[in-house]
Amino acid sequence: MKFISGFRPFAAIVGSFLGLVTSHAQVTTEPATGLSTNSGVATLNASINPGGHGAGVFFEWGLTTAYGSTNTPSPAGSGNATVPISATISNLMSLTNYHFRAVATNSVATNVGGDLTFSTPHYPGALSNPVIVGGKLQVTVSGTANVLYGIYASTNFTAWQLLPPGQFTYLSSRPFQVNVASLTNVGQWFYLLR
């Protein structure tokens, strides 16, 4: 077979075109792991093919597909083989459904993996030694490390109101003050940690 000078075989042209397409970093979001009642953390996982260019991967997560939280990108190399990437996140809320996805970027383009979800378990926590001091409820908080907690109040066990200063990350058992001045209804109030 002869080829006219200045022309390339069709197979070579197709091969070059495919090479351009696969230079985009390809990323797949994988199921989360590492969920435990002992700590408010989860490990987000993904697999990425850098497409022959230096690529990085980061994760987005949150309560909806608007996400809202991201981590620092991790390098994924510059090869053409698929490699695993993981990141551990913390400050999760108890019994909550989270959305997450992986995002890969290289010098050619940015690609996103599919949306996946995970649900956190019940993280043990308790309030003790309640005392009202100057319009504030002072309690001792005992909980699970790296969990995002809030102290809530209710008069009927159904409508729970988050008390100021809002949610906080549990670090160690200690006295904690919340503002109960906004609780204007006269009667018996119940408090919980969740």
C-alpha positions as CSV (number, residue, x, y, z in Angstrom):
1,M,0.0,0.0,0.0
2,K,1.3,3.5,-0.9
3,F,0.4,6.8,0.7
4,I,0.5,10.1,-1.0
5,S,3.3,12.3,0.3
6,G,1.9,14.8,2.9
7,F,-1.0,12.6,3.9
8,R,-1.3,10.5,7.0
9,P,-3.1,7.1,7.3
10,F,-6.6,7.3,8.6
11,A,-5.7,5.1,11.6
12,A,-2.9,7.4,12.6
13,I,-5.3,10.4,12.4
14,V,-7.9,8.7,14.5
15,G,-5.2,7.7,17.0
16,S,-4.1,11.3,17.4
17,F,-7.6,12.5,17.9
18,L,-8.3,9.9,20.6
19,G,-5.1,10.9,22.3
20,L,-6.5,14.4,22.6
21,V,-9.7,13.2,24.0
22,T,-8.2,11.0,26.7
23,S,-5.8,13.8,27.8
24,H,-8.7,15.0,30.0
25,A,-8.4,13.7,33.6
26,Q,-11.1,11.1,34.0
27,V,-12.5,10.8,37.6
28,T,-15.0,8.4,39.2
29,T,-16.5,9.1,42.6
30,E,-16.4,5.9,44.8
31,P,-18.4,5.1,47.9
32,A,-17.4,6.6,51.2
33,T,-15.8,4.5,53.9
34,G,-14.6,4.8,57.5
35,L,-17.9,5.7,59.1
36,S,-18.0,4.8,62.8
37,T,-19.9,5.7,65.9
38,N,-16.5,6.4,67.6
39,S,-15.6,9.5,65.6
40,G,-17.4,12.0,63.4
41,V,-15.3,11.4,60.3
42,A,-15.7,9.8,56.9
43,T,-13.3,8.9,54.1
44,L,-14.3,10.1,50.6
45,N,-12.9,8.0,47.8
46,A,-12.4,8.3,44.0
47,S,-10.4,6.9,41.1
48,I,-8.7,9.1,38.6
49,N,-6.8,8.7,35.3
50,P,-4.7,11.9,35.0
51,G,-4.7,11.6,31.2
52,G,-0.9,12.0,30.8
53,H,-0.9,15.5,32.4
54,G,-0.2,16.5,36.0
55,A,-3.6,16.3,37.7
56,G,-5.1,17.0,41.1
57,V,-8.3,15.8,42.8
58,F,-10.5,17.4,45.5
59,F,-13.9,16.6,47.0
60,E,-17.0,18.6,47.4
61,W,-19.6,17.6,50.1
62,G,-22.6,19.0,51.8
63,L,-26.3,18.4,52.7
64,T,-27.4,19.0,49.1
65,T,-26.0,18.8,45.6
66,A,-25.0,22.4,46.1
67,Y,-22.3,20.9,48.4
68,G,-20.6,23.9,50.0
69,S,-17.5,22.3,51.5
70,T,-14.3,21.4,49.8
71,N,-10.9,20.0,50.8
72,T,-7.4,20.8,49.5
73,P,-6.6,19.2,46.2
74,S,-4.4,16.1,46.3
75,P,-1.9,15.4,43.5
76,A,-2.7,12.3,41.3
77,G,0.4,12.2,39.2
78,S,0.7,12.5,35.4
79,G,0.4,9.0,34.1
80,N,-2.3,7.3,32.0
81,A,-3.2,4.7,34.6
82,T,-6.1,4.9,37.0
83,V,-5.1,5.5,40.6
84,P,-7.1,5.7,43.8
85,I,-7.5,9.0,45.8
86,S,-9.0,9.4,49.3
87,A,-9.6,12.2,51.7
88,T,-10.8,12.1,55.3
89,I,-13.4,14.7,56.4
90,S,-14.6,15.5,59.9
91,N,-17.1,17.7,61.8
92,L,-20.0,15.6,60.6
93,M,-23.5,15.7,62.1
94,S,-25.2,12.7,63.6
95,L,-27.8,10.8,61.6
96,T,-27.4,13.1,58.5
97,N,-27.4,12.3,54.8
98,Y,-24.5,13.9,52.9
99,H,-23.9,14.4,49.2
100,F,-20.3,14.3,47.8
101,R,-18.4,14.1,44.5
102,A,-14.8,14.1,43.3
103,V,-13.5,16.8,41.0
104,A,-10.3,16.3,38.9
105,T,-8.4,19.0,37.1
106,N,-5.3,19.0,34.8
107,S,-3.9,21.5,32.3
108,V,-6.5,20.5,29.7
109,A,-9.8,20.5,31.6
110,T,-11.7,20.0,34.8
111,N,-14.0,17.0,35.1
112,V,-16.4,16.0,37.9
113,G,-17.4,12.6,39.1
114,G,-20.9,11.5,39.8
115,D,-22.8,12.5,43.0
116,L,-22.9,9.9,45.7
117,T,-24.4,10.0,49.3
118,F,-23.6,8.5,52.7
119,S,-25.4,8.6,56.0
120,T,-23.8,9.2,59.3
121,P,-24.5,6.9,62.3
122,H,-25.8,8.1,65.7
123,Y,-22.9,9.7,67.5
124,P,-23.3,9.2,71.3
125,G,-23.5,12.5,73.2
126,A,-25.1,13.7,76.5
127,L,-25.7,16.8,78.6
128,S,-25.2,16.8,82.3
129,N,-25.0,19.2,85.3
130,P,-27.4,21.8,84.0
131,V,-27.4,25.2,85.7
132,I,-29.0,28.5,84.7
133,V,-26.5,31.3,85.2
134,G,-27.4,34.9,84.2
135,G,-29.8,33.8,81.5
136,K,-27.6,31.2,80.1
137,L,-27.8,27.4,80.5
138,Q,-24.5,26.0,81.6
139,V,-24.1,22.2,81.0
140,T,-21.3,19.7,80.7
141,V,-21.1,18.3,77.2
142,S,-19.9,14.7,76.6
143,G,-19.8,13.5,73.1
144,T,-17.9,11.9,70.2
145,A,-14.7,13.4,68.8
146,N,-14.9,15.5,65.6
147,V,-18.7,15.6,65.6
148,L,-20.7,18.7,64.9
149,Y,-23.2,19.1,67.7
150,G,-25.9,21.6,68.6
151,I,-27.8,22.0,71.8
152,Y,-31.6,22.2,71.2
153,A,-34.6,23.1,73.4
154,S,-38.2,22.1,73.2
155,T,-41.4,22.2,75.4
156,N,-43.1,19.3,73.6
157,F,-40.4,17.0,72.3
158,T,-41.3,17.7,68.7
159,A,-40.4,21.3,67.8
160,W,-36.7,21.6,68.7
161,Q,-34.9,25.0,68.6
162,L,-31.2,25.3,68.1
163,L,-29.8,27.5,70.8
164,P,-27.0,30.2,70.3
165,P,-24.1,30.1,69.7
166,G,-25.2,27.4,67.3
167,Q,-23.3,24.3,66.2
168,F,-19.9,23.4,67.6
169,T,-17.3,20.7,67.1
170,Y,-16.9,18.4,70.1
171,L,-13.3,18.3,71.3
172,S,-13.4,17.2,74.9
173,S,-15.8,17.0,77.9
174,R,-16.1,20.5,79.3
175,P,-18.7,23.0,80.7
176,F,-20.5,24.7,77.8
177,Q,-22.8,27.8,77.9
178,V,-25.7,28.4,75.6
179,N,-28.0,31.4,75.5
180,V,-31.5,30.6,76.6
181,A,-32.7,34.2,76.8
182,S,-34.7,33.6,73.6
183,L,-36.9,31.0,75.2
184,T,-39.8,33.2,76.2
185,N,-42.5,30.6,76.7
186,V,-43.3,30.0,80.3
187,G,-43.2,26.4,81.3
188,Q,-40.8,23.4,81.4
189,W,-38.1,23.2,78.7
190,F,-36.3,20.1,77.7
191,Y,-32.8,20.1,76.2
192,L,-30.9,17.7,74.0
193,L,-27.6,17.3,72.3
194,R,-27.6,16.2,68.6
